Amino acid sequence: MAAGEPGVGARTTRTEAWVADAILAVAVWLTLSLVITADVDGSRPEAPAYLWAAGLGALMLVRRRYPALVVALTVGGVLAYYAAGYPPVGVAIPVAAAVFSAAEVGRMGVAVAGSAAVLGVSTTYRLIAGQDPDFVLGYELVGNALMLAAAVALGDGVRSRRRLQERAREVAALLAERYRRQAEERVTAERLTMARDLHDSVGHAMTVVSLHAQVAGEAIGRDDAAAADAVDVIRSTTASTLTDLRRTVAVLREDAPPSRDVPGLGDLAAALRPARQAGLEVVADVDAVSDLPRSVEAAAYRIVQESITNVVRHANARRVGVDVRARDGVLHVRVEDDGPGSANDPEAARAGHGIVGMRERAAALGGTLSVGRTPSGFVVAAALPITEAT
């Protein structure tokens, strides 16, 4: 569709409006023609009276574009019709469609002024002509006023209903846009999570591979069994990492299922394995906590995994302790080593993506993460709210 070209919906709306106006025009012409033909006063209808009825009907075709002009011509036409002595057709019937149309497009002042003008002039003329005031004021004026008031109220009601429908469509469009943006934000958040997962899992794996490659290189020709064991660790680690990468690629595919396997506290043995394989003493104290949110379990696992990777890579430690327990609606995770390694200095660690990623994971759950040196080594401590995460 070219820019600026009206859409199908717009063309359909205009077509429907033209059809409605044409139907109203025919209805006005037929109604007035029938009233003229009835000839309640017994005078013979003349051809100009029917032309006048057709003219008032034709005005309905431009009622939306020129509502004030249509009301003015209709009121003037009714007064001229009676001045010419044609058969009576009432006052409200010829004017009702015009004032309805003005009210429908929001020209309430025009509708009320037109109604008041035709009622005032016709009532004054009848009283001057000597007609019974009780009949003119007590019956005819009241009846015509009620009919015109109903026409104006109906037009205003149609306009109000149309405005409500337009507002509903606008609200629906805004909600659709809001849902679209939320979906984009969820995709972005998922990609950030996947990036952190890749950093944690691949960085963890590369540390293990690097360490055992060194072991294998030093053991070849001296201790073939140790070299073979190191190669086996490298093989299993790379296989596990490739599996994680395949999962990530599968999630990125459009036809992939929305959920994916997320490691939790039950998988901590895998996160601790590199420290044990590097010869560190590992002391793990994990309280059995059931029904934890998956997001909390995943964050706790990744924090432990990244901390263990940093210990193996930088700490020069002999011992590492892991403590995970829930207290007062918060899951506390603590990883502490006894290594003197300077690379674990807080200022240096602060610049690393691993520490940044752990802090982001904790913050995403409304929690906190702190790192720092202790008299005996280095500690990473996280507090992850359980209730808020649910």
C-alpha positions as CSV (number, residue, x, y, z in Angstrom):
1,M,0.0,0.0,0.0
2,A,1.5,3.3,-1.0
3,A,2.2,6.0,1.6
4,G,-0.8,8.3,2.0
5,E,-3.2,5.8,0.3
6,P,-6.3,5.3,2.3
7,G,-6.6,1.9,3.8
8,V,-9.4,-0.6,3.2
9,G,-10.9,0.2,6.6
10,A,-11.1,3.9,5.8
11,R,-12.7,3.3,2.4
12,T,-15.2,0.9,4.0
13,T,-16.1,3.4,6.7
14,R,-16.7,6.1,4.1
15,T,-18.8,3.8,1.9
16,E,-20.9,2.8,4.9
17,A,-21.5,6.5,5.8
18,W,-22.6,7.3,2.2
19,V,-25.0,4.3,2.3
20,A,-26.4,5.4,5.6
21,D,-26.9,9.0,4.4
22,A,-28.6,7.8,1.2
23,I,-31.0,5.6,3.2
24,L,-31.8,8.5,5.4
25,A,-32.3,10.8,2.4
26,V,-34.8,8.3,0.9
27,A,-36.5,7.9,4.3
28,V,-37.0,11.7,4.6
29,W,-38.3,12.0,1.1
30,L,-40.7,9.1,1.5
31,T,-42.0,10.2,4.9
32,L,-42.7,13.8,3.7
33,S,-44.2,12.6,0.5
34,L,-46.6,10.3,2.4
35,V,-47.6,13.1,4.8
36,I,-48.2,15.4,1.8
37,T,-50.3,12.8,0.0
38,A,-52.4,12.3,3.2
39,D,-53.5,15.9,2.8
40,V,-55.2,16.2,6.2
41,D,-56.7,19.6,5.3
42,G,-58.2,18.4,2.1
43,S,-56.2,20.7,-0.2
44,R,-54.8,19.2,-3.4
45,P,-51.1,18.4,-3.3
46,E,-49.0,20.0,-6.0
47,A,-45.9,18.9,-7.7
48,P,-43.6,21.5,-6.1
49,A,-44.5,20.0,-2.7
50,Y,-43.0,16.7,-3.7
51,L,-40.0,18.5,-5.1
52,W,-39.6,20.2,-1.8
53,A,-39.7,16.8,0.0
54,A,-37.1,15.5,-2.4
55,G,-34.9,18.6,-1.7
56,L,-35.0,18.1,2.1
57,G,-34.1,14.4,1.5
58,A,-31.2,15.4,-0.7
59,L,-29.8,17.6,2.0
60,M,-29.1,14.5,4.0
61,L,-26.4,13.6,1.6
62,V,-24.2,16.5,2.8
63,R,-25.4,16.4,6.4
64,R,-22.0,15.3,7.8
65,R,-19.9,17.9,5.9
66,Y,-22.2,20.9,6.3
67,P,-24.4,20.3,9.3
68,A,-25.1,24.0,10.0
69,L,-26.0,24.7,6.4
70,V,-28.3,21.7,6.3
71,V,-30.2,22.8,9.4
72,A,-30.5,26.4,8.1
73,L,-31.8,25.3,4.7
74,T,-34.2,22.8,6.3
75,V,-35.7,25.4,8.7
76,G,-35.9,28.0,5.9
77,G,-37.4,25.4,3.6
78,V,-40.1,24.5,6.1
79,L,-41.0,28.1,6.7
80,A,-41.1,28.8,2.9
81,Y,-43.2,25.7,2.3
82,Y,-45.9,26.9,4.7
83,A,-45.7,30.4,3.4
84,A,-46.5,29.1,-0.1
85,G,-49.6,27.4,1.3
86,Y,-48.8,23.8,0.6
87,P,-50.4,21.0,2.5
88,P,-49.4,20.9,6.2
89,V,-46.7,18.3,7.1
90,G,-46.1,19.4,10.7
91,V,-43.0,21.1,12.0
92,A,-41.0,18.5,13.7
93,I,-41.1,15.8,11.0
94,P,-39.3,17.8,8.3
95,V,-36.7,19.2,10.7
96,A,-36.0,16.1,12.9
97,A,-33.5,14.5,10.5
98,A,-31.5,17.7,10.1
99,V,-31.2,18.4,13.9
100,F,-30.4,14.8,14.5
101,S,-27.6,15.0,12.0
102,A,-26.2,18.2,13.6
103,A,-26.2,16.6,17.0
104,E,-24.6,13.4,15.6
105,V,-21.5,15.3,14.5
106,G,-21.3,17.3,17.7
107,R,-23.0,20.5,16.6
108,M,-25.4,20.7,19.5
109,G,-25.7,24.4,19.4
110,V,-26.7,24.3,15.8
111,A,-29.3,21.5,16.5
112,V,-30.8,23.4,19.5
113,A,-30.8,26.7,17.6
114,G,-32.5,25.2,14.6
115,S,-35.1,23.5,16.7
116,A,-35.8,26.7,18.7
117,A,-36.0,28.8,15.5
118,V,-38.6,26.6,13.7
119,L,-40.7,26.2,16.8
120,G,-40.6,29.9,17.6
121,V,-41.5,31.1,14.1
122,S,-44.2,28.5,13.6
123,T,-45.8,29.0,17.0
124,T,-45.7,32.8,16.6
125,Y,-47.2,32.6,13.1
126,R,-50.1,30.3,14.3
127,L,-50.9,32.6,17.2
128,I,-50.9,35.7,14.9
129,A,-53.1,33.8,12.5
130,G,-55.7,33.5,15.3
131,Q,-55.4,29.8,16.1
132,D,-56.5,28.5,19.5
133,P,-53.6,29.3,21.9
134,D,-54.5,26.3,24.1
135,F,-54.1,24.0,21.2
136,V,-51.0,25.7,19.8
137,L,-49.2,26.1,23.1
138,G,-50.6,23.2,25.1
139,Y,-50.5,20.5,22.4
140,E,-48.8,21.3,19.2
141,L,-45.8,23.2,20.7
142,V,-45.2,20.6,23.4
143,G,-45.5,17.7,20.9
144,N,-43.2,19.2,18.4
145,A,-40.7,20.2,21.1
146,L,-40.6,16.7,22.5
147,M,-40.1,15.2,19.0
148,L,-37.2,17.5,18.2
149,A,-35.7,17.0,21.7
150,A,-35.8,13.3,21.1
151,A,-34.1,13.7,17.7
152,V,-31.3,15.9,19.2
153,A,-30.9,13.4,22.1
154,L,-30.7,10.5,19.7
155,G,-28.1,12.2,17.6
156,D,-26.0,13.0,20.7
157,G,-26.3,9.5,21.9
158,V,-25.1,8.1,18.6
159,R,-22.1,10.5,18.7
160,S,-21.3,9.5,22.3
161,R,-21.5,5.8,21.4
162,R,-19.2,6.3,18.4
163,R,-16.7,8.2,20.6
164,L,-16.7,5.4,23.1
165,Q,-16.0,2.9,20.3
166,E,-13.2,5.0,19.0
167,R,-11.7,5.3,22.5
168,A,-12.0,1.5,22.9
169,R,-10.1,1.0,19.7
170,E,-7.4,3.5,20.8
171,V,-7.1,1.7,24.1
172,A,-6.9,-1.6,22.3
173,A,-4.1,-0.2,20.1
174,L,-2.2,1.1,23.1
175,L,-2.5,-2.2,24.9
176,A,-1.3,-4.0,21.8
177,E,1.7,-1.7,21.6
178,R,2.4,-2.2,25.3
179,Y,2.3,-6.0,25.0
180,R,4.6,-5.8,22.0
181,R,7.1,-3.7,23.9
182,Q,6.9,-6.0,26.9
183,A,7.5,-9.0,24.6
184,E,10.6,-7.2,23.2
185,E,11.8,-6.5,26.7
186,R,11.3,-10.1,27.7
187,V,13.3,-11.2,24.6
188,T,16.1,-8.7,25.5
189,A,16.2,-9.9,29.1
190,E,16.3,-13.5,27.9
191,R,19.2,-12.7,25.7
192,L,21.1,-11.0,28.5
193,T,20.4,-14.1,30.7
194,M,21.7,-16.4,27.9
195,A,24.8,-14.2,27.6
196,R,25.5,-14.5,31.3
197,D,24.9,-18.2,31.1
198,L,27.3,-18.6,28.2
199,H,29.9,-16.6,30.1
200,D,29.5,-18.6,33.2
201,S,29.4,-22.1,31.6
202,V,31.9,-21.5,28.9
203,G,34.3,-19.6,31.2
204,H,34.0,-22.4,33.7
205,A,34.6,-25.0,31.1
206,M,37.6,-23.2,29.6
207,T,39.2,-22.9,33.1
208,V,38.8,-26.6,33.6
209,V,40.2,-27.4,30.1
210,S,43.1,-25.1,30.5
211,L,44.1,-26.5,33.9
212,H,43.9,-30.1,32.8
213,A,45.6,-29.4,29.5
214,Q,48.6,-28.2,31.5
215,V,48.4,-31.3,33.7
216,A,48.3,-33.5,30.6
217,G,51.2,-31.7,29.0
218,E,53.3,-32.1,32.1
219,A,52.3,-35.7,32.7
220,I,52.9,-37.1,29.1
221,G,55.9,-39.4,29.2
222,R,56.1,-39.3,33.0
223,D,52.7,-40.4,34.2
224,D,50.6,-41.6,31.3
225,A,47.7,-42.5,33.7
226,A,47.5,-38.9,35.0
227,A,47.7,-37.6,31.4
228,A,44.9,-39.9,30.4
229,D,42.7,-38.8,33.3
230,A,43.3,-35.2,32.4
231,V,42.3,-35.8,28.8
232,D,39.2,-37.6,30.0
233,V,38.2,-34.5,32.1
234,I,38.9,-32.3,29.0
235,R,36.7,-34.6,26.9
236,S,33.8,-34.7,29.3
237,T,34.0,-30.9,30.0
238,T,34.0,-30.0,26.3
239,A,31.1,-32.4,25.6
240,S,29.0,-30.8,28.4
241,T,29.8,-27.3,27.1
242,L,28.8,-28.3,23.6
243,T,25.5,-29.5,24.9
244,D,24.9,-26.2,26.6
245,L,25.8,-24.4,23.4
246,R,23.4,-26.5,21.4
247,R,20.6,-25.7,23.9
248,T,21.3,-22.0,23.5
249,V,21.2,-22.2,19.7
250,A,18.0,-24.2,19.9
251,V,16.4,-21.5,22.1
252,L,17.5,-18.9,19.6
253,R,15.6,-20.7,16.8
254,E,12.1,-19.4,16.1
255,D,10.5,-22.8,16.4
256,A,12.2,-23.6,19.7
257,P,10.1,-24.2,22.8
258,P,9.9,-21.3,25.1
259,S,11.3,-23.1,28.1
260,R,14.7,-24.6,28.6
261,D,16.5,-26.7,31.2
262,V,17.8,-24.5,34.0
263,P,20.4,-25.8,36.5
264,G,19.5,-25.6,40.2
265,L,20.7,-26.4,43.6
266,G,20.4,-30.1,42.8
267,D,23.2,-29.7,40.2
268,L,25.7,-28.0,42.6
269,A,28.0,-31.1,42.4
270,A,28.7,-30.3,38.8
271,A,29.6,-26.7,39.7
272,L,32.0,-27.9,42.5
273,R,33.7,-30.6,40.4
274,P,36.4,-28.3,38.9
275,A,37.6,-27.3,42.4
276,R,37.8,-31.0,43.5
277,Q,39.6,-31.9,40.2
278,A,42.1,-29.1,40.8
279,G,42.9,-30.7,44.1
280,L,41.2,-28.2,46.4
281,E,39.4,-29.3,49.6
282,V,35.7,-28.5,49.0
283,V,33.4,-28.1,52.0
284,A,29.8,-27.7,50.9
285,D,26.9,-27.1,53.3
286,V,23.6,-26.9,51.5
287,D,20.4,-26.8,53.5
288,A,17.6,-28.9,51.9
289,V,15.2,-26.2,50.6
290,S,12.1,-27.4,48.7
291,D,9.9,-25.5,46.4
292,L,12.3,-22.7,45.6
293,P,11.5,-20.6,42.5
294,R,13.5,-21.7,39.5
295,S,14.9,-18.2,39.0
296,V,16.3,-18.2,42.5
297,E,17.8,-21.7,42.1
298,A,19.3,-20.8,38.8
299,A,20.9,-17.6,40.1
300,A,22.3,-19.4,43.1
301,Y,23.8,-22.1,40.9
302,R,25.4,-19.6,38.6
303,I,26.8,-17.6,41.4
304,V,28.4,-20.7,43.0
305,Q,29.7,-21.8,39.6
306,E,31.3,-18.5,38.7
307,S,32.8,-18.2,42.2
308,I,34.3,-21.6,42.0
309,T,35.7,-20.8,38.5
310,N,37.3,-17.7,39.9
311,V,38.8,-19.6,42.9
312,V,40.3,-22.2,40.5
313,R,41.6,-19.6,38.1
314,H,42.9,-16.9,40.4
315,A,42.9,-17.7,44.1
316,N,45.9,-20.1,44.5
317,A,43.7,-21.6,47.3
318,R,43.9,-24.9,49.1
319,R,40.3,-24.9,50.4
320,V,37.0,-23.5,49.4
321,G,33.7,-23.5,51.3
322,V,30.2,-23.2,49.9
323,D,27.3,-22.4,52.2
324,V,23.7,-22.2,50.9
325,R,20.8,-21.8,53.3
326,A,17.4,-20.1,53.5
327,R,16.5,-17.7,56.4
328,D,13.5,-15.4,56.8
329,G,12.5,-15.6,53.1
330,V,16.0,-15.0,51.8
331,L,18.4,-17.6,50.2
332,H,21.9,-16.8,51.4
333,V,24.8,-18.0,49.2
334,R,28.4,-17.8,50.5
335,V,31.6,-19.0,48.7
336,E,34.8,-18.5,50.7
337,D,38.4,-19.5,49.9
338,D,41.7,-19.3,51.7
339,G,43.7,-18.2,48.7
340,P,46.1,-15.2,48.8
341,G,45.9,-14.6,45.1
342,S,46.0,-10.9,44.2
343,A,43.7,-11.5,41.2
344,N,40.9,-11.9,43.6
345,D,41.4,-8.4,44.9
346,P,38.0,-6.6,45.0
347,E,39.1,-3.8,42.7
348,A,40.4,-6.2,40.1
349,A,37.3,-8.5,40.4
350,R,35.0,-5.5,40.1
351,A,36.1,-5.0,36.5
352,G,35.5,-8.6,35.5
353,H,32.3,-9.7,33.7
354,G,31.9,-12.6,36.1
355,I,31.4,-10.4,39.1
356,V,29.2,-8.0,37.1
357,G,27.1,-10.9,35.9
358,M,26.7,-12.2,39.4
359,R,25.6,-8.8,40.7
360,E,23.1,-8.5,37.8
361,R,21.6,-11.9,38.6
362,A,21.1,-10.9,42.2
363,A,19.8,-7.5,41.4
364,A,17.3,-9.0,38.9
365,L,15.7,-10.8,41.8
366,G,15.8,-7.8,44.2
367,G,18.8,-9.2,46.0
368,T,22.4,-8.1,46.6
369,L,25.9,-9.5,46.1
370,S,29.1,-8.5,47.8
371,V,32.7,-9.5,47.3
372,G,35.8,-8.8,49.3
373,R,38.8,-10.0,51.1
374,T,38.9,-11.6,54.5
375,P,41.8,-12.1,56.8
376,S,42.1,-15.7,55.5
377,G,41.2,-15.3,51.8
378,F,38.3,-14.0,49.7
379,V,34.5,-14.3,50.0
380,V,31.5,-13.9,47.7
381,A,28.1,-13.5,49.5
382,A,24.7,-13.2,47.9
383,A,21.3,-12.6,49.4
384,L,18.4,-13.6,47.1
385,P,14.8,-12.9,48.1
386,I,12.6,-16.0,47.8
387,T,9.2,-14.4,48.2
388,E,9.7,-11.5,45.8
389,A,11.0,-13.9,43.1
390,T,7.8,-15.9,43.2
